[in-house]
Amino acid sequence: MSGSKIRIFLSEKATKALGISSDERRKKTASLEQIARETINQTYHEDHPSVAEWFRGLVPSSAGVAEYVAELFPSAQWVRRYNLHWVMGDVIAGITVGLVVVPQAMAYALLARLSPAFGLYTTFTGACIYWIFGTSKDIVIGTTAVGSLLVGSVISKVEAEHPGVYKPEAIAHALSFLAGAVLLVLGILRLGWLIEFIPYVPISAFVTSASITIISTQLPTVLGITGIKTREAPYKVYVNTLKGLPRTSLDASIGISCIVLLYVIRSWCAKMEVRQPAKKRVWSLLSSLRLTFAILLYTLISWLVNRKMPEGQENFRIVGHIDKGFSHAGVPKMDGELFGLVATELPAIVVILIVEHIAIAKSFGRIFGYTVQPSQEMLAQGASNMLSPFVGGYVCTGSFGASAVLSKAAVRTPLAGLFSAMVLILALYALTAVFYYIPNAALAGLIIHATFNLITPPRSLVKYWQFSPFELFIWVCGVVIAFFTNLETAIYVTVGLSFAMILIRMARNPGRFRGAVGVTRVVRNMPSQDAPTSCSSSARTLQIHAEETRQVYLPYDTKDNRNPDVSVEPPYPGVFIYRFAENFNYINQAYHIDHLTTYIKSHTRRTQSDDGIRPADRLWCEAPPSKQLLEQEADLPTLKAVVLDFSTVNIIDITSLQGLIELRSTLDRYAAPTLVEWHFACVHNSWTRRALAFAGFGFPAGNSLDELGNWCPAYTIATSLAGATEEDQRELESLRRELAGKDEEKQSNTTALPVEVKEEKQISTMTPLYGVGRPFFHIDLHDAVDMAVRDAKRQDERWHIVDSSMCTSTLESGRDSSV
């Protein structure tokens, strides 16, 4: 049996299982195509997509595979064009950033409960790897305050559960390797679009909460207060710090003065940028190097004070011994049990690494006009984090502060990271003796200064309130929960609340019934050149273009801020227009179906007063129609047609489709013996059209193949000249010029040809836009309502004739009986 025969056989079996006759559908389609051929002398058969075609579309072509491989290594596209001008810019920018990230990386390593050298190892890995896979020239991958804090939290948790079993660096290496593996897989599978599932507000709340938490962990070090557990909830740390103020030591003079000095330098440089705009770049560079200057200054002070002191008896706490070079490089221990312990912390860490990095990269991409590929950025992050443990580092991601410095230093390509790596190598091999005297309080002050700027300012909270009050509530929940518990709980709660918000909006956002309003454009005449520039109201001349008068369809209520004095009327009694506010899916289908049923039944009456159900067969919860109710509904119209606007609907699922089928059956029983017509506007997705057609929608309502109900054949055709012969073009242009000289009534639609002209000329350019076998799938709402109203009028005319004939036969029978 051939593949086509198998497909036909399976299709027939499926349609029979669903209660749909394949033969009947084919006959009806052939009948409709014949009607179209007789009406417009043209036909177009719409082929539905098949499942086999969908599977074939998933198979990549050889060209697609080659393109995919080329996208994995974007550096290969520009490294061949590397030139001397780019080298000079990258060298300056790379060295500048290297001087900035050295003290920053050492300080952030303390947040991860590791020695300062581990921060240098981490930043070195990111600087060496990113340029191969990355798509941003301005991003710097290295240690960050938030990432280091999360690593420190995981280390503390594992040590508390298994004291003395695992070293802190082993835990950090395992966490980095697993996070890198996850990011690498996401990047290879090109799943960068997943980042769009994480909203902005939870991330903003997390960054603010992390900043508050980081400050709480560093405040005791800045003040020189010992004996405080900084891994507790932030509120406990702040309370214990206030209680320990009497134990403040000499470290406070180093820490507090370092914070003040950093803010003074930044403020002074910002003022000088305004006063001397010609030297703005110089002052910006000096401001960026303030961290390096502060660390060198306090290291010098520490050396002068402690150089003659015995080891362990310094006047204030210092960093101490740092191993020279990459002393912790090597193959990390792959412990399955340790991987299991840190795996539970991966989701929050991976989310933060991705969001923080891509947000920074995209912001610089928008500024400088290049495109950042999220999937490729994930790949670069994954490679950096997987290789970081082999050098001795831990998790790394994009650093906003370092990236800002790199951007201001006029970087030219991602290769600038290699020059930053050279500075890091110099620091590891030549400056470890200098690092010995760095005061811990100075590093803590540097961390507080860097993270305080990450706190969301009050003006942003005012914007959140103006944009979306409920999202501000989510933000507040995240910060409060993090302050009293921990960051992981806060990120899970805020993301969960965001998902709940969007699901509730999708599930409970009702569609709106619409009516018709006639509108026209009123255009003011342009004044003549001799007229004065000032224009009084008496001098204004308005012109109403009658040919632009058209029907628009607006909601009946005034929630869309339209003028309440404008009256919106139904397009025709018994015809209902419904537009979905969101996509129509299994989440909200029950809500939409209930809304449609309730509204339609409350605004119509049954076609027959007696529904034909015996009292013994009636449901216990369904009351029979009473005489009083029938009298109240006497003025209501009967149900004739439902027009569904699918402009917000892309794909329809089985649950939604089943809901429409059940609603159709309910309304057909309600409107019996007539059948309700279903018109669909803006159904452009081929799979949605296929599903609706298989469910029996898209066809005229009729009880048999030979009965087309009230349908008046009408088609939307293309009147363009594309593909027409020269003779057809001349005839069509001539006809349009003739129509242009007619009176106003006939020239209101000059682009369409009169019916009698169509029959005489038989111009071949009258091509239907969509398949004529689905006449109730309309190109837009205007065509859908036009056909629904046209058929409703025909139905009323037919019923009027039937009623008249019945009355006549009744009178005649009465005369016969009297005789």
Solvent accessible surface area in square Angstrom, and as a share of the most:
residue,aa,sasa,rsa
1,M,166,0.74
2,S,57,0.37
3,G,49,0.47
4,S,56,0.36
5,K,128,0.54
6,I,73,0.37
7,R,122,0.45
8,I,94,0.48
9,F,95,0.39
10,L,107,0.53
11,S,40,0.26
12,E,51,0.23
13,K,108,0.46
14,A,53,0.41
15,T,1,0.00
16,K,144,0.61
17,A,89,0.69
18,L,129,0.64
19,G,71,0.68
20,I,36,0.18
21,S,51,0.33
22,S,9,0.06
23,D,78,0.41
24,E,83,0.37
25,R,36,0.13
26,R,120,0.44
27,K,121,0.51
28,K,39,0.16
29,T,13,0.07
30,A,60,0.47
31,S,43,0.28
32,L,0,0.00
33,E,29,0.13
34,Q,81,0.36
35,I,32,0.16
36,A,0,0.00
37,R,106,0.39
38,E,127,0.57
39,T,70,0.41
40,I,15,0.07
41,N,82,0.42
42,Q,55,0.24
43,T,49,0.29
44,Y,103,0.39
45,H,101,0.45
46,E,27,0.12
47,D,112,0.58
48,H,44,0.20
49,P,20,0.13
50,S,21,0.14
51,V,73,0.42
52,A,38,0.30
53,E,87,0.39
54,W,131,0.46
55,F,116,0.48
56,R,150,0.55
57,G,65,0.62
58,L,108,0.54
59,V,109,0.62
60,P,93,0.58
61,S,70,0.45
62,S,98,0.63
63,A,74,0.57
64,G,30,0.29
65,V,73,0.42
66,A,63,0.49
67,E,106,0.48
68,Y,69,0.26
69,V,76,0.44
70,A,50,0.39
71,E,75,0.33
72,L,27,0.14
73,F,89,0.37
74,P,20,0.12
75,S,9,0.06
76,A,52,0.40
77,Q,97,0.43
78,W,34,0.12
79,V,59,0.34
80,R,196,0.71
81,R,143,0.52
82,Y,52,0.20
83,N,60,0.31
84,L,132,0.66
85,H,138,0.61
86,W,46,0.16
87,V,44,0.25
88,M,110,0.49
89,G,15,0.14
90,D,0,0.00
91,V,42,0.24
92,I,98,0.50
93,A,0,0.00
94,G,0,0.00
95,I,78,0.40
96,T,13,0.08
97,V,1,0.01
98,G,0,0.00
99,L,75,0.37
100,V,3,0.01
101,V,7,0.04
102,V,15,0.09
103,P,5,0.03
104,Q,13,0.06
105,A,1,0.01
106,M,1,0.00
107,A,0,0.00
108,Y,12,0.05
109,A,0,0.00
110,L,53,0.27
111,L,1,0.00
112,A,0,0.00
113,R,103,0.37
114,L,14,0.07
115,S,48,0.31
116,P,6,0.04
117,A,3,0.02
118,F,9,0.04
119,G,0,0.00
120,L,1,0.00
121,Y,0,0.00
122,T,0,0.00
123,T,5,0.03
124,F,32,0.13
125,T,4,0.02
126,G,0,0.00
127,A,11,0.08
128,C,31,0.19
129,I,28,0.14
130,Y,9,0.03
131,W,51,0.18
132,I,51,0.26
133,F,35,0.14
134,G,1,0.01
135,T,31,0.18
136,S,0,0.00
137,K,47,0.20
138,D,0,0.00
139,I,8,0.04
140,V,18,0.10
141,I,3,0.01
142,G,2,0.02
143,T,5,0.03
144,T,9,0.05
145,A,6,0.05
146,V,4,0.02
147,G,3,0.03
148,S,0,0.00
149,L,2,0.01
150,L,1,0.01
151,V,0,0.00
152,G,0,0.00
153,S,35,0.23
154,V,2,0.01
155,I,0,0.00
156,S,22,0.14
157,K,93,0.40
158,V,4,0.02
159,E,38,0.17
160,A,83,0.65
161,E,96,0.43
162,H,54,0.24
163,P,103,0.65
164,G,84,0.81
165,V,94,0.54
166,Y,30,0.11
167,K,135,0.57
168,P,38,0.24
169,E,45,0.20
170,A,31,0.24
171,I,0,0.00
172,A,1,0.01
173,H,20,0.09
174,A,4,0.03
175,L,0,0.00
176,S,0,0.00
177,F,40,0.16
178,L,33,0.16
179,A,0,0.00
180,G,0,0.00
181,A,30,0.23
182,V,58,0.33
183,L,0,0.00
184,L,44,0.22
185,V,79,0.45
186,L,31,0.15
187,G,0,0.00
188,I,75,0.38
189,L,109,0.54
190,R,59,0.22
191,L,43,0.21
192,G,2,0.02
193,W,143,0.50
194,L,61,0.31
195,I,21,0.11
196,E,121,0.54
197,F,111,0.46
198,I,37,0.19
199,P,39,0.24
200,Y,154,0.58
201,V,11,0.06
202,P,0,0.00
203,I,18,0.09
204,S,11,0.07
205,A,1,0.01
206,F,3,0.01
207,V,38,0.22
208,T,3,0.02
209,S,3,0.02
210,A,0,0.00
211,S,0,0.00
212,I,38,0.19
213,T,19,0.11
214,I,0,0.00
215,I,22,0.11
216,S,1,0.01
217,T,8,0.05
218,Q,15,0.07
219,L,49,0.24
220,P,4,0.03
221,T,31,0.18
222,V,1,0.01
223,L,22,0.11
224,G,5,0.05
225,I,5,0.02
226,T,81,0.47
227,G,81,0.78
228,I,26,0.13
229,K,145,0.61
230,T,38,0.22
231,R,85,0.31
232,E,65,0.29
233,A,16,0.12
234,P,5,0.03
235,Y,70,0.27
236,K,88,0.37
237,V,1,0.00
238,Y,53,0.20
239,V,68,0.39
240,N,50,0.26
241,T,2,0.01
242,L,119,0.59
243,K,144,0.61
244,G,0,0.00
245,L,82,0.41
246,P,119,0.75
247,R,129,0.47
248,T,58,0.34
249,S,49,0.32
250,L,99,0.49
251,D,7,0.03
252,A,11,0.08
253,S,60,0.39
254,I,13,0.07
255,G,0,0.00
256,I,84,0.43
257,S,45,0.29
258,C,0,0.00
259,I,33,0.17
260,V,82,0.47
261,L,42,0.21
262,L,0,0.00
263,Y,58,0.22
264,V,85,0.49
265,I,32,0.16
266,R,75,0.28
267,S,53,0.34
268,W,127,0.45
269,C,5,0.03
270,A,53,0.41
271,K,115,0.49
272,M,18,0.08
273,E,37,0.17
274,V,121,0.70
275,R,160,0.58
276,Q,65,0.29
277,P,97,0.61
278,A,104,0.81
279,K,114,0.48
280,K,114,0.48
281,R,148,0.54
282,V,83,0.48
283,W,47,0.16
284,S,13,0.08
285,L,66,0.33
286,L,84,0.42
287,S,14,0.09
288,S,14,0.09
289,L,44,0.22
290,R,37,0.13
291,L,13,0.06
292,T,22,0.13
293,F,104,0.44
294,A,0,0.00
295,I,10,0.05
296,L,105,0.52
297,L,58,0.29
298,Y,13,0.05
299,T,8,0.05
300,L,94,0.47
301,I,61,0.31
302,S,0,0.00
303,W,109,0.38
304,L,91,0.45
305,V,65,0.38
306,N,4,0.02
307,R,104,0.38
308,K,167,0.71
309,M,73,0.33
310,P,73,0.46
311,E,148,0.66
312,G,66,0.63
313,Q,116,0.51
314,E,40,0.18
315,N,68,0.35
316,F,13,0.05
317,R,97,0.35
318,I,22,0.11
319,V,29,0.17
320,G,15,0.14
321,H,143,0.64
322,I,9,0.05
323,D,54,0.28
324,K,130,0.55
325,G,2,0.02
326,F,46,0.19
327,S,63,0.40
328,H,63,0.28
329,A,54,0.42
330,G,39,0.37
331,V,125,0.72
332,P,15,0.09
333,K,158,0.67
334,M,90,0.40
335,D,30,0.16
336,G,58,0.56
337,E,108,0.48
338,L,4,0.02
339,F,39,0.16
340,G,44,0.42
341,L,42,0.21
342,V,0,0.00
343,A,42,0.33
344,T,94,0.55
345,E,18,0.08
346,L,20,0.10
347,P,71,0.45
348,A,3,0.02
349,I,3,0.01
350,V,13,0.07
351,V,38,0.22
352,I,6,0.03
353,L,1,0.00
354,I,11,0.06
355,V,17,0.10
356,E,39,0.18
357,H,0,0.00
358,I,4,0.02
359,A,57,0.44
360,I,11,0.06
361,A,0,0.00
362,K,60,0.25
363,S,31,0.20
364,F,15,0.06
365,G,4,0.03
366,R,176,0.64
367,I,122,0.62
368,F,95,0.40
369,G,69,0.66
370,Y,57,0.22
371,T,102,0.59
372,V,12,0.07
373,Q,88,0.39
374,P,27,0.17
375,S,14,0.09
376,Q,2,0.01
377,E,0,0.00
378,M,1,0.01
379,L,8,0.04
380,A,0,0.00
381,Q,0,0.00
382,G,0,0.00
383,A,13,0.10
384,S,0,0.00
385,N,0,0.00
386,M,43,0.19
387,L,78,0.39
388,S,0,0.00
389,P,1,0.01
390,F,69,0.29
391,V,30,0.17
392,G,0,0.00
393,G,0,0.00
394,Y,1,0.00
395,V,4,0.02
396,C,2,0.01
397,T,1,0.01
398,G,0,0.00
399,S,9,0.06
400,F,112,0.47
401,G,35,0.33
402,A,0,0.00
403,S,0,0.00
404,A,24,0.19
405,V,13,0.08
406,L,9,0.04
407,S,16,0.10
408,K,118,0.50
409,A,9,0.07
410,A,42,0.33
411,V,5,0.03
412,R,110,0.40
413,T,6,0.04
414,P,22,0.14
415,L,23,0.11
416,A,1,0.01
417,G,18,0.17
418,L,54,0.27
419,F,37,0.16
420,S,7,0.05
421,A,3,0.03
422,M,115,0.52
423,V,19,0.11
424,L,0,0.00
425,I,66,0.34
426,L,106,0.52
427,A,1,0.01
428,L,0,0.00
429,Y,102,0.39
430,A,61,0.47
431,L,70,0.35
432,T,16,0.09
433,A,79,0.61
434,V,65,0.37
435,F,13,0.05
436,Y,48,0.18
437,Y,45,0.17
438,I,2,0.01
439,P,1,0.00
440,N,31,0.16
441,A,1,0.01
442,A,0,0.00
443,L,0,0.00
444,A,1,0.01
445,G,0,0.00
446,L,0,0.00
447,I,0,0.00
448,I,14,0.07
449,H,1,0.01
450,A,24,0.18
451,T,0,0.00
452,F,109,0.45
453,N,73,0.38
454,L,65,0.32
455,I,49,0.25
456,T,19,0.11
457,P,45,0.28
458,P,105,0.66
459,R,173,0.63
460,S,26,0.17
461,L,47,0.23
462,V,83,0.48
463,K,106,0.45
464,Y,24,0.09
465,W,154,0.54
466,Q,127,0.57
467,F,157,0.65
468,S,16,0.10
469,P,71,0.44
470,F,88,0.37
471,E,40,0.18
472,L,30,0.15
473,F,107,0.45
474,I,1,0.00
475,W,19,0.07
476,V,66,0.38
477,C,27,0.16
478,G,1,0.01
479,V,22,0.13
480,V,73,0.42
481,I,43,0.22
482,A,1,0.01
483,F,60,0.25
484,F,109,0.45
485,T,63,0.37
486,N,69,0.35
487,L,9,0.04
488,E,31,0.14
489,T,53,0.31
490,A,2,0.02
491,I,4,0.02
492,Y,108,0.41
493,V,51,0.29
494,T,2,0.01
495,V,22,0.13
496,G,37,0.36
497,L,50,0.25
498,S,8,0.05
499,F,79,0.33
500,A,41,0.32
501,M,26,0.11
502,I,88,0.45
503,L,85,0.42
504,I,107,0.54
505,R,117,0.43
506,M,42,0.19
507,A,20,0.15
508,R,145,0.53
509,N,51,0.26
510,P,50,0.31
511,G,2,0.02
512,R,68,0.25
513,F,10,0.04
514,R,43,0.16
515,G,0,0.00
516,A,12,0.09
517,V,15,0.09
518,G,50,0.49
519,V,45,0.26
520,T,51,0.29
521,R,145,0.53
522,V,80,0.46
523,V,69,0.39
524,R,99,0.36
525,N,66,0.34
526,M,173,0.77
527,P,86,0.54
528,S,78,0.51
529,Q,187,0.83
530,D,141,0.73
531,A,41,0.32
532,P,106,0.66
533,T,146,0.85
534,S,90,0.58
535,C,55,0.33
536,S,65,0.42
537,S,87,0.56
538,S,107,0.69
539,A,67,0.52
540,R,134,0.49
541,T,76,0.44
542,L,116,0.58
543,Q,85,0.38
544,I,112,0.57
545,H,42,0.19
546,A,50,0.39
547,E,97,0.43
548,E,70,0.31
549,T,81,0.47
550,R,123,0.45
551,Q,82,0.36
552,V,37,0.21
553,Y,25,0.09
554,L,50,0.25
555,P,4,0.02
556,Y,73,0.28
557,D,58,0.30
558,T,65,0.38
559,K,164,0.69
560,D,57,0.29
561,N,142,0.73
562,R,39,0.14
563,N,82,0.42
564,P,102,0.64
565,D,128,0.66
566,V,59,0.34
567,S,73,0.47
568,V,20,0.11
569,E,98,0.44
570,P,72,0.45
571,P,28,0.17
572,Y,41,0.16
573,P,75,0.47
574,G,4,0.04
575,V,3,0.02
576,F,20,0.08
577,I,0,0.00
578,Y,0,0.00
579,R,70,0.26
580,F,0,0.00
581,A,36,0.28
582,E,57,0.25
583,N,47,0.24
584,F,0,0.00
585,N,20,0.10
586,Y,141,0.54
587,I,54,0.28
588,N,0,0.00
589,Q,31,0.14
590,A,56,0.44
591,Y,58,0.22
592,H,0,0.00
593,I,24,0.12
594,D,90,0.47
595,H,60,0.27
596,L,1,0.00
597,T,30,0.18
598,T,93,0.54
599,Y,49,0.19
600,I,0,0.00
601,K,71,0.30
602,S,67,0.43
603,H,80,0.36
604,T,0,0.00
605,R,81,0.29
606,R,67,0.24
607,T,31,0.18
608,Q,91,0.41
609,S,69,0.44
610,D,100,0.52
611,D,35,0.18
612,G,63,0.60
613,I,71,0.36
614,R,155,0.56
615,P,124,0.78
616,A,92,0.71
617,D,85,0.44
618,R,40,0.15
619,L,105,0.52
620,W,227,0.80
621,C,91,0.54
622,E,65,0.29
623,A,85,0.66
624,P,84,0.53
625,P,39,0.25
626,S,56,0.36
627,K,156,0.66
628,Q,126,0.56
629,L,80,0.40
630,L,58,0.29
631,E,110,0.50
632,Q,118,0.52
633,E,35,0.16
634,A,63,0.49
635,D,142,0.73
636,L,55,0.27
637,P,39,0.25
638,T,21,0.12
639,L,2,0.01
640,K,10,0.04
641,A,2,0.02
642,V,0,0.00
643,V,0,0.00
644,L,0,0.00
645,D,8,0.04
646,F,1,0.01
647,S,57,0.37
648,T,43,0.25
649,V,13,0.07
650,N,91,0.47
651,I,83,0.42
652,I,13,0.07
653,D,46,0.24
654,I,147,0.75
655,T,61,0.36
656,S,0,0.00
657,L,27,0.13
658,Q,85,0.38
659,G,6,0.06
660,L,0,0.00
661,I,46,0.24
662,E,97,0.44
663,L,3,0.02
664,R,52,0.19
665,S,49,0.32
666,T,37,0.21
667,L,0,0.00
668,D,34,0.17
669,R,158,0.58
670,Y,18,0.07
671,A,1,0.00
672,A,42,0.33
673,P,70,0.44
674,T,19,0.11
675,L,53,0.26
676,V,5,0.03
677,E,7,0.03
678,W,11,0.04
679,H,0,0.00
680,F,0,0.00
681,A,0,0.00
682,C,24,0.14
683,V,2,0.01
684,H,110,0.49
685,N,40,0.20
686,S,55,0.36
687,W,80,0.28
688,T,1,0.01
689,R,8,0.03
690,R,60,0.22
691,A,25,0.20
692,L,0,0.00
693,A,1,0.01
694,F,47,0.20
695,A,8,0.06
696,G,36,0.34
697,F,4,0.01
698,G,1,0.01
699,F,20,0.08
700,P,6,0.04
701,A,23,0.17
702,G,21,0.20
703,N,109,0.56
704,S,58,0.37
705,L,53,0.26
706,D,144,0.75
707,E,73,0.33
708,L,50,0.25
709,G,19,0.19
710,N,20,0.10
711,W,7,0.02
712,C,35,0.21
713,P,49,0.31
714,A,33,0.26
715,Y,44,0.17
716,T,55,0.32
717,I,33,0.17
718,A,29,0.23
719,T,37,0.22
720,S,67,0.43
721,L,50,0.25
722,A,91,0.70
723,G,89,0.86
724,A,15,0.12
725,T,83,0.48
726,E,129,0.58
727,E,101,0.46
728,D,22,0.11
729,Q,65,0.29
730,R,152,0.56
731,E,52,0.23
732,L,2,0.01
733,E,63,0.28
734,S,42,0.27
735,L,17,0.08
736,R,59,0.21
737,R,164,0.60
738,E,104,0.47
739,L,18,0.09
740,A,59,0.46
741,G,69,0.67
742,K,91,0.39
743,D,86,0.45
744,E,101,0.45
745,E,144,0.65
746,K,124,0.53
747,Q,65,0.29
748,S,69,0.44
749,N,87,0.45
750,T,48,0.28
751,T,81,0.47
752,A,39,0.30
753,L,13,0.06
754,P,38,0.24
755,V,101,0.58
756,E,106,0.47
757,V,24,0.14
758,K,48,0.20
759,E,115,0.51
760,E,130,0.58
761,K,92,0.39
762,Q,92,0.41
763,I,7,0.03
764,S,58,0.37
765,T,12,0.07
766,M,9,0.04
767,T,68,0.39
768,P,9,0.06
769,L,75,0.37
770,Y,75,0.29
771,G,5,0.05
772,V,3,0.02
773,G,4,0.04
774,R,16,0.06
775,P,12,0.08
776,F,0,0.00
777,F,10,0.04
778,H,15,0.06
779,I,57,0.29
780,D,58,0.30
781,L,25,0.12
782,H,89,0.40
783,D,35,0.18
784,A,0,0.00
785,V,4,0.02
786,D,59,0.31
787,M,6,0.03
788,A,0,0.00
789,V,22,0.13
790,R,94,0.34
791,D,2,0.01
792,A,3,0.02
793,K,99,0.42
794,R,95,0.35
795,Q,9,0.04
796,D,51,0.26
797,E,106,0.48
798,R,117,0.43
799,W,88,0.31
800,H,126,0.56
801,I,115,0.58
802,V,66,0.38
803,D,69,0.36
804,S,50,0.32
805,S,61,0.39
806,M,115,0.51
807,C,80,0.48
808,T,71,0.41
809,S,62,0.40
810,T,91,0.53
811,L,110,0.55
812,E,88,0.39
813,S,66,0.42
814,G,38,0.36
815,R,146,0.53
816,D,106,0.55
817,S,96,0.62
818,S,94,0.60
819,V,161,0.92
